[in-house]
Amino acid sequence: MAISKSCPIEYKTVDKNIIRINAMLIFSFLLLFIITFNSMFLIMIGMDFIIRVFFGLKYSPFCFIVKRILRISGVKPHKINAGPKTFAAKIGLIFTVMTSLFYFMGYMNIALTISLIFLIATGMDAFFNYCVACQLYPYYKKITG
């Protein structure tokens, strides 16, 4: 595994394939939320992020499904540093909570704007392998020590 000097390294790793396909699922659910304004999609995303952030990736329902798909398809794991992806999950939870708050308070335009920003960021990770939150991670680590 290549180590970047600019990114703080943690000794935990995650499978990049799981993270990217999981991002595709979140992208899909976000898109469905934006199209339908059905809060169930937002709630499902939120519950998955809560589980990932507070209990770990291995307990995430989305990741459970993705792991089964990868196992059946025979794709080999591609391990990467878990730190930036853990940080990205926390940012995802923040975006989901903000979208939910504005949605349930009736501020649909603000909820839509936040979810569109989140959709773009998730799409970049899922389809172009560019994690916006991961780019911010080194600065976060410098600030928090």
C-alpha positions as CSV (number, residue, x, y, z in Angstrom):
1,M,0.0,0.0,0.0
2,A,1.5,3.3,-1.0
3,I,1.7,5.8,1.8
4,S,1.1,9.5,1.2
5,K,3.2,11.8,3.4
6,S,0.5,14.4,3.3
7,C,-2.2,12.2,4.7
8,P,-2.1,11.0,8.3
9,I,-2.0,7.3,8.4
10,E,-4.1,5.1,10.7
11,Y,-3.3,1.4,11.1
12,K,-6.8,0.3,10.3
13,T,-7.7,-0.5,6.7
14,V,-10.9,-0.8,4.7
15,D,-11.7,-2.4,1.4
16,K,-11.9,0.4,-1.3
17,N,-14.3,-1.7,-3.3
18,I,-16.8,-1.8,-0.5
19,I,-16.5,1.9,0.1
20,R,-17.1,2.8,-3.6
21,I,-20.1,0.5,-4.1
22,N,-21.5,1.7,-0.8
23,A,-21.1,5.3,-2.2
24,M,-23.1,4.2,-5.3
25,L,-25.9,2.9,-3.0
26,I,-25.9,6.2,-1.1
27,F,-25.8,8.1,-4.4
28,S,-28.8,6.1,-5.6
29,F,-30.8,6.7,-2.4
30,L,-30.0,10.4,-2.4
31,L,-31.1,10.7,-6.0
32,L,-34.4,8.9,-5.1
33,F,-34.9,11.3,-2.2
34,I,-34.3,14.3,-4.4
35,I,-36.7,13.0,-7.1
36,T,-39.5,11.9,-4.8
37,F,-38.9,13.8,-1.5
38,N,-39.8,10.5,0.2
39,S,-38.1,10.8,3.6
40,M,-37.7,7.0,3.8
41,F,-34.7,7.2,1.5
42,L,-33.1,9.8,3.8
43,I,-33.9,7.8,6.9
44,M,-32.3,4.7,5.4
45,I,-29.1,6.7,4.6
46,G,-29.1,8.2,8.0
47,M,-29.5,4.9,9.8
48,D,-26.6,3.4,7.8
49,F,-24.4,6.4,8.6
50,I,-25.3,6.2,12.3
51,I,-24.4,2.6,12.4
52,R,-21.1,3.1,10.5
53,V,-20.0,6.0,12.6
54,F,-20.9,4.8,16.0
55,F,-20.7,1.0,15.7
56,G,-18.4,0.4,12.7
57,L,-18.4,-0.5,9.1
58,K,-18.9,-4.2,9.7
59,Y,-22.4,-3.5,11.2
60,S,-23.6,-1.3,8.3
61,P,-26.6,-2.8,6.4
62,F,-25.4,-1.3,3.2
63,C,-21.9,-2.6,3.6
64,F,-23.3,-6.1,4.6
65,I,-25.1,-6.2,1.2
66,V,-22.1,-4.9,-0.7
67,K,-19.8,-7.5,1.0
68,R,-22.1,-10.3,-0.2
69,I,-22.1,-9.0,-3.7
70,L,-18.3,-8.7,-3.8
71,R,-17.9,-12.2,-2.4
72,I,-20.3,-13.7,-5.0
73,S,-18.6,-11.8,-7.8
74,G,-15.1,-12.9,-6.7
75,V,-13.7,-9.3,-6.5
76,K,-10.5,-9.3,-4.5
77,P,-10.2,-6.7,-1.6
78,H,-8.2,-3.6,-2.2
79,K,-7.2,-2.3,1.2
80,I,-6.7,1.4,1.9
81,N,-6.2,3.6,4.9
82,A,-9.4,3.7,7.0
83,G,-8.8,7.2,8.5
84,P,-10.0,9.4,5.6
85,K,-13.0,7.1,4.9
86,T,-14.0,7.1,8.6
87,F,-13.9,10.9,8.5
88,A,-15.9,10.9,5.3
89,A,-18.6,8.8,7.0
90,K,-18.8,11.4,9.7
91,I,-19.2,14.2,7.2
92,G,-21.8,12.1,5.4
93,L,-23.7,11.8,8.7
94,I,-23.5,15.5,9.2
95,F,-24.9,16.1,5.7
96,T,-27.7,13.6,6.3
97,V,-28.6,15.2,9.6
98,M,-28.6,18.7,8.2
99,T,-30.8,17.6,5.2
100,S,-33.2,15.8,7.5
101,L,-33.5,18.7,9.9
102,F,-34.3,21.1,7.1
103,Y,-36.6,18.6,5.4
104,F,-38.6,17.9,8.5
105,M,-38.8,21.6,9.4
106,G,-40.3,22.3,6.0
107,Y,-37.4,24.1,4.4
108,M,-37.4,22.0,1.2
109,N,-35.1,24.3,-0.8
110,I,-32.4,24.2,1.8
111,A,-32.8,20.4,2.2
112,L,-32.6,20.1,-1.6
113,T,-29.5,22.2,-1.8
114,I,-27.7,20.3,0.9
115,S,-28.7,17.0,-0.6
116,L,-27.5,18.1,-4.1
117,I,-24.1,19.0,-2.7
118,F,-24.0,15.6,-0.9
119,L,-25.1,13.9,-4.1
120,I,-22.3,15.5,-6.1
121,A,-19.7,14.6,-3.4
122,T,-21.0,11.0,-3.2
123,G,-21.1,10.7,-7.0
124,M,-17.5,11.9,-7.3
125,D,-16.4,9.1,-4.8
126,A,-18.6,6.4,-6.4
127,F,-17.9,7.1,-10.1
128,F,-14.6,9.0,-10.2
129,N,-12.8,7.6,-7.1
130,Y,-12.4,11.2,-5.8
131,C,-13.4,11.5,-2.1
132,V,-13.9,15.2,-1.2
133,A,-14.0,14.6,2.5
134,C,-10.8,12.5,2.2
135,Q,-9.1,15.6,0.7
136,L,-10.0,17.6,3.8
137,Y,-8.9,14.9,6.2
138,P,-5.2,15.9,6.5
139,Y,-6.3,19.5,7.4
140,Y,-8.8,18.1,10.0
141,K,-6.0,16.0,11.5
142,K,-3.7,19.0,11.7
143,I,-6.4,21.0,13.5
144,T,-7.4,18.3,15.9
145,G,-3.9,16.9,16.5
